[in-house]
Amino acid sequence: MASSTGNEKSVNPVLRISQLDALELNKALEQLVWSQFTSCFHGFKPGVLAHFEPEVKAFLWLILWRFTVYSKNATVGQAILNIQYKNNLSQTEKYQPLSKHQKLWYLILTVGGRWLEERCYDLFSNRQLQSFCKIKTYINCGAGLLKLCGLLNFLIFLQKGTFATLTERILGIRSVFCKPQSVRQVGFEYMNRELLWHGFAEFLIYLLPLINIQKLKLKISSWCLPIADLSNSEKTLSAHCKECSLCGEWPTMPHTIGCSHVFCYYCIKSNYLFDMYFACPKCGSEVHSLQPLKYKIEMTELH
């Protein structure tokens, strides 16, 4: 390991954003593991994990701790970002991994603390009502105090850039880079291509809402299928009002807009509400008035 041979002064400090990204990656991994685990019980009775959810989560986080912090001195998010924990309490200048006591206390404060937070009320709910109310008050005060300490620690972290969490500060563990960070070199060709596509995507996001897709579609269909080029069967259907000019199906609650074509009520109403300048796709007539058809059409007329 490169950091094990150098002294502490040669270790590059970890950026604040990298430490915060590592924490977010850890949360995302935990959510992914829990969602994959619960998907195995979709065929079981609903609520089968509800009574044991804190214990099951604690067991899963214990497994993650065993193969991450305990074995590699780094969480999954830190390993992705080339970060690991360093024993900041050691007196030597060389890199020192976490001691077993620090790893165990890390497990207790993280996994055990979350389990206790979810189970604390159930543990004391069988006691007398008066004593339970007192315990509940103490628990709420303790939780509020911990959150306040976490907020103060976060403010100090933003200023100094070390100990992103309260657990790290209590245990004296610090995030350092595993290897020296190299300068990222990005080719201008790749950068220009990404900037071009990014600008084109932003242009489309701005332009597409300004285009009336429905009106454009109807305009193109009226050019491709003018009324003069209709077949004899289509003219007959249109003349007898047995076809909606929009959906092409038997008209439901047939209505007219002032021309010789018929529309379903919901077809013409939805298009007219969407576009007040809606025109008939067959003949191009604008909507003058939406009127129901005067006579009744029977389905038996088709046979």
C-alpha positions as CSV (number, residue, x, y, z in Angstrom):
1,M,0.0,0.0,0.0
2,A,1.3,3.3,-1.0
3,S,0.1,5.1,2.1
4,S,1.7,2.6,4.4
5,T,5.2,3.5,3.4
6,G,4.9,7.2,3.5
7,N,4.5,9.5,6.5
8,E,1.4,11.3,7.5
9,K,2.5,14.6,5.9
10,S,2.7,12.9,2.4
11,V,-0.9,11.7,2.7
12,N,-3.2,13.8,0.6
13,P,-6.2,15.2,2.4
14,V,-9.5,14.0,1.3
15,L,-11.8,16.6,-0.2
16,R,-15.0,17.4,1.7
17,I,-17.1,16.5,-1.3
18,S,-15.4,13.1,-1.6
19,Q,-16.2,12.3,2.0
20,L,-19.9,13.4,1.6
21,D,-20.1,11.4,-1.6
22,A,-18.8,8.3,0.2
23,L,-21.6,8.7,2.8
24,E,-24.2,9.0,0.1
25,L,-22.9,5.9,-1.6
26,N,-23.1,4.0,1.6
27,K,-26.7,5.0,2.0
28,A,-27.5,4.0,-1.6
29,L,-25.9,0.6,-1.1
30,E,-27.9,0.0,2.1
31,Q,-31.1,0.9,0.3
32,L,-30.2,-1.4,-2.6
33,V,-29.4,-4.3,-0.3
34,W,-32.6,-3.9,1.7
35,S,-34.8,-3.6,-1.4
36,Q,-33.2,-6.8,-2.9
37,F,-33.6,-8.6,0.4
38,T,-37.3,-7.6,0.8
39,S,-38.0,-8.7,-2.8
40,C,-37.4,-12.3,-1.8
41,F,-40.4,-12.1,0.5
42,H,-43.0,-10.8,-2.0
43,G,-44.6,-14.2,-2.2
44,F,-45.1,-14.4,1.6
45,K,-47.8,-13.0,3.8
46,P,-47.7,-9.2,3.9
47,G,-46.0,-7.9,7.0
48,V,-44.0,-11.0,7.7
49,L,-40.8,-8.9,8.2
50,A,-42.5,-6.0,10.1
51,H,-42.0,-7.5,13.6
52,F,-38.3,-8.4,13.0
53,E,-37.3,-5.5,10.6
54,P,-34.8,-3.8,13.0
55,E,-33.1,-7.1,13.8
56,V,-32.9,-8.2,10.1
57,K,-31.5,-4.8,9.1
58,A,-28.9,-5.0,11.9
59,F,-27.9,-8.5,10.7
60,L,-27.5,-7.2,7.1
61,W,-25.4,-4.2,8.2
62,L,-23.3,-6.5,10.4
63,I,-22.4,-8.5,7.3
64,L,-21.6,-5.4,5.4
65,W,-19.4,-4.2,8.3
66,R,-17.6,-7.5,8.3
67,F,-16.5,-7.4,4.7
68,T,-15.9,-3.6,4.5
69,V,-14.7,-1.8,7.6
70,Y,-13.4,-4.9,9.5
71,S,-11.5,-6.4,6.6
72,K,-10.6,-3.4,4.4
73,N,-10.7,-0.4,6.8
74,A,-13.1,1.3,4.4
75,T,-16.8,1.4,3.6
76,V,-18.0,0.5,0.1
77,G,-18.5,4.2,-0.8
78,Q,-14.9,5.0,0.4
79,A,-13.5,2.0,-1.6
80,I,-15.1,3.3,-4.8
81,L,-13.6,6.7,-4.2
82,N,-10.1,5.5,-3.3
83,I,-10.5,6.4,0.4
84,Q,-9.9,4.4,3.6
85,Y,-10.0,5.0,7.3
86,K,-6.8,5.8,9.3
87,N,-6.2,5.5,13.0
88,N,-5.8,9.2,13.9
89,L,-5.0,8.4,17.5
90,S,-1.7,6.7,16.7
91,Q,1.4,8.6,17.7
92,T,3.5,7.5,14.7
93,E,3.6,9.5,11.5
94,K,3.2,6.4,9.3
95,Y,-0.2,5.1,8.2
96,Q,-1.9,3.0,10.9
97,P,-5.0,0.9,10.2
98,L,-7.9,0.9,12.6
99,S,-7.5,-1.1,15.7
100,K,-9.9,-3.9,16.6
101,H,-11.4,-1.9,19.4
102,Q,-12.1,1.0,17.0
103,K,-13.7,-1.4,14.5
104,L,-15.9,-2.9,17.2
105,W,-16.9,0.4,18.6
106,Y,-17.7,1.6,15.0
107,L,-20.0,-1.4,14.7
108,I,-21.7,-0.6,18.1
109,L,-22.2,3.1,17.4
110,T,-23.4,2.7,13.8
111,V,-25.3,-0.7,13.6
112,G,-26.2,-0.9,17.3
113,G,-27.2,2.7,17.5
114,R,-29.6,2.4,14.6
115,W,-31.1,-0.8,16.0
116,L,-31.6,0.8,19.4
117,E,-33.2,3.9,17.8
118,E,-35.8,1.7,16.1
119,R,-36.3,-0.7,19.1
120,C,-36.0,1.7,22.1
121,Y,-39.8,2.3,22.5
122,D,-40.6,-1.4,22.1
123,L,-38.1,-2.4,24.8
124,F,-39.7,-0.3,27.5
125,S,-43.4,-0.4,26.3
126,N,-44.2,-3.3,28.7
127,R,-43.2,-1.3,31.8
128,Q,-45.6,0.8,33.9
129,L,-47.1,3.8,32.1
130,Q,-45.6,6.4,34.3
131,S,-42.0,5.0,34.1
132,F,-42.4,4.5,30.3
133,C,-43.3,8.2,29.9
134,K,-40.2,9.2,31.8
135,I,-38.0,6.8,29.8
136,K,-39.6,8.2,26.6
137,T,-38.8,11.7,27.6
138,Y,-35.2,10.8,28.3
139,I,-34.9,9.0,25.0
140,N,-36.2,12.0,23.1
141,C,-33.8,14.3,24.9
142,G,-30.9,12.0,24.2
143,A,-31.9,11.7,20.5
144,G,-32.2,15.5,20.3
145,L,-28.8,16.0,21.9
146,L,-27.1,13.5,19.6
147,K,-28.6,15.3,16.6
148,L,-27.4,18.6,17.9
149,C,-23.9,17.2,18.4
150,G,-24.1,15.8,14.9
151,L,-25.0,19.3,13.5
152,L,-22.1,20.9,15.4
153,N,-19.8,18.3,14.1
154,F,-20.9,18.9,10.6
155,L,-20.3,22.6,10.9
156,I,-16.8,21.9,12.1
157,F,-16.3,19.5,9.3
158,L,-17.3,22.1,6.7
159,Q,-14.7,24.4,8.2
160,K,-11.8,22.0,8.8
161,G,-12.6,19.1,6.4
162,T,-12.0,16.2,8.8
163,F,-14.4,13.8,10.6
164,A,-17.5,14.0,8.5
165,T,-19.6,12.1,11.1
166,L,-19.8,12.3,14.8
167,T,-18.8,8.6,15.1
168,E,-15.5,9.3,13.3
169,R,-14.7,12.1,15.7
170,I,-15.5,10.1,18.8
171,L,-13.4,7.1,17.6
172,G,-10.6,9.2,16.2
173,I,-10.7,7.7,12.7
174,R,-9.9,9.9,9.7
175,S,-10.5,9.5,6.0
176,V,-7.3,9.4,3.8
177,F,-6.6,8.5,0.2
178,C,-5.3,5.0,-0.4
179,K,-3.1,6.2,-3.2
180,P,-1.9,9.6,-4.3
181,Q,-4.5,11.3,-6.5
182,S,-3.4,11.7,-10.1
183,V,-4.5,14.6,-12.3
184,R,-7.4,13.7,-14.5
185,Q,-6.7,14.3,-18.2
186,V,-9.7,14.6,-20.4
187,G,-9.3,14.9,-24.2
188,F,-10.6,18.0,-25.9
189,E,-12.4,15.9,-28.5
190,Y,-14.4,14.0,-25.8
191,M,-15.1,17.3,-23.9
192,N,-16.3,19.1,-27.0
193,R,-18.6,16.2,-27.9
194,E,-20.1,16.1,-24.4
195,L,-20.6,19.8,-24.4
196,L,-22.2,19.7,-27.8
197,W,-24.7,17.0,-26.8
198,H,-25.4,18.7,-23.5
199,G,-26.2,21.9,-25.3
200,F,-28.3,20.1,-27.9
201,A,-30.3,18.3,-25.1
202,E,-30.9,21.6,-23.3
203,F,-32.1,23.2,-26.6
204,L,-34.6,20.3,-27.2
205,I,-35.8,20.6,-23.6
206,Y,-36.5,24.3,-24.2
207,L,-37.9,23.8,-27.8
208,L,-40.2,20.7,-27.4
209,P,-42.8,22.3,-25.1
210,L,-43.3,25.1,-27.6
211,I,-44.2,22.7,-30.4
212,N,-47.9,21.7,-30.7
213,I,-47.3,18.1,-31.6
214,Q,-51.0,17.3,-31.9
215,K,-51.7,20.1,-34.4
216,L,-48.6,19.2,-36.4
217,K,-49.7,15.6,-36.5
218,L,-53.1,16.5,-37.7
219,K,-51.7,18.9,-40.3
220,I,-49.4,16.2,-41.7
221,S,-52.2,13.7,-41.8
222,S,-54.4,16.2,-43.7
223,W,-51.7,16.6,-46.3
224,C,-51.1,12.9,-46.7
225,L,-54.8,11.9,-46.8
226,P,-56.7,14.7,-48.4
227,I,-60.5,14.4,-48.8
228,A,-60.3,14.1,-52.6
229,D,-58.0,11.1,-52.5
230,L,-60.2,9.0,-50.2
231,S,-61.5,5.7,-51.5
232,N,-65.1,5.2,-52.3
233,S,-65.6,3.1,-49.1
234,E,-64.1,5.8,-47.0
235,K,-66.3,8.4,-48.6
236,T,-69.3,6.2,-48.0
237,L,-68.4,5.8,-44.3
238,S,-67.8,9.5,-44.0
239,A,-71.0,10.4,-45.7
240,H,-73.1,8.0,-43.5
241,C,-71.2,9.2,-40.4
242,K,-70.1,5.8,-39.3
243,E,-66.4,6.6,-38.7
244,C,-64.7,9.1,-36.3
245,S,-62.3,11.3,-38.3
246,L,-59.8,11.1,-35.5
247,C,-59.6,7.6,-34.2
248,G,-61.2,5.8,-37.2
249,E,-63.6,3.8,-35.0
250,W,-67.3,3.8,-34.6
251,P,-68.2,7.2,-33.2
252,T,-69.1,7.2,-29.5
253,M,-71.5,10.0,-28.8
254,P,-71.0,11.5,-32.3
255,H,-70.5,15.2,-32.6
256,T,-69.8,17.6,-35.5
257,I,-67.8,20.8,-35.6
258,G,-69.6,22.4,-38.5
259,C,-68.2,20.3,-41.4
260,S,-69.5,17.1,-42.9
261,H,-67.3,14.9,-40.7
262,V,-68.1,13.2,-37.4
263,F,-66.1,12.8,-34.3
264,C,-66.3,10.9,-31.0
265,Y,-67.3,13.3,-28.3
266,Y,-64.2,12.5,-26.2
267,C,-61.9,12.7,-29.2
268,I,-63.0,16.1,-30.4
269,K,-63.4,17.5,-26.9
270,S,-59.9,16.5,-25.7
271,N,-58.3,17.8,-28.9
272,Y,-60.2,21.1,-28.7
273,L,-59.3,21.6,-25.1
274,F,-55.7,20.9,-25.9
275,D,-55.7,23.2,-28.9
276,M,-58.3,26.0,-29.3
277,Y,-57.3,26.3,-33.0
278,F,-58.0,22.7,-33.7
279,A,-59.0,21.9,-37.3
280,C,-60.6,18.9,-38.9
281,P,-57.8,16.5,-40.2
282,K,-59.9,15.6,-43.2
283,C,-61.0,19.0,-44.6
284,G,-59.1,21.5,-42.5
285,S,-62.2,23.2,-41.2
286,E,-61.8,24.9,-37.8
287,V,-64.1,24.3,-34.9
288,H,-67.1,26.6,-35.2
289,S,-69.4,24.9,-32.7
290,L,-69.4,21.5,-31.1
291,Q,-72.8,20.0,-31.8
292,P,-74.2,16.5,-31.2
293,L,-75.3,14.6,-34.3
294,K,-78.9,15.2,-35.2
295,Y,-79.9,11.6,-36.1
296,K,-79.1,8.2,-34.5
297,I,-76.7,5.7,-36.0
298,E,-77.5,2.0,-35.5
299,M,-74.7,-0.6,-35.4
300,T,-76.9,-2.9,-37.5
301,E,-76.4,-0.5,-40.5
302,L,-72.9,-1.8,-40.9
303,H,-74.1,-5.4,-41.6
